[in-house]
Amino acid sequence: MHMERQEKVLPFGTPKHLSTLLRLYIYALHGYFIEVSFTAIWDFFLTTKSWKLAGCSSLWSLLIYGTCGLALEKMSYFLHRKEISIAFRSIAYLLTVYFWEFTSGYILTYFNACPWDYSEFSYNIGGLVTLEYAPFWLIAGLATERIILGKLEHIRWSDDSPDSRVKISTSMSSNGASRGKAKHKRQS
């Protein structure tokens, strides 16, 4: 019986079809949106109980989330190539996020510009990170891998005509079902 060798297909690769600057922008906006949403919900349930759901963030967060997203992208691709388990990848993402938050907070503190202070939390490190957020950062790291990185691989930016197009490629799942196709035509 002849068995064909099948190549292991990674769930995604490095999104080479989008520029680094565009991916930085996507990660920055995604992180910023999640932070504002998280702070609104956190404040609602734990402090204000206000239906205004007024979340907050800082413009520094755009740079922090954007660069951290690029780092998680590279790390995720590397860990997938090495066939590292999801449990280990989750811990690696969590540690990376904490390193990024601590380092960026430390640098911003030097310029008196750090917009967060976790000193009131029981398990904080220098007021720059808090271990109470570990479950949320763990979920955020996995969501970044599974949702954001997994989808960015399928987006193509095509500028081959005066009216640029963003295309999302169609792929077939293992059961043959189409995942859909979307095109957006940018009008001049």
Secondary structure, 3 states (H helix, E strand, C coil): CCCCCCCCCCCCCCCCCCCHHHHHHHHHHHHHHHHHHHHHHHHHHHHHCCCCCCCCCCHHHHHHHHHHHHHHHHHHHHHHHCCCCHHHHHHHHHHHHHHHHHHHHHHHHHCCCCCCCCCCCCCEECCCEEHHHHHHHHHHHHHHHHHHHHHHCCEEEECCCCCCEEEECCCECCCCCECCCEEEECCC
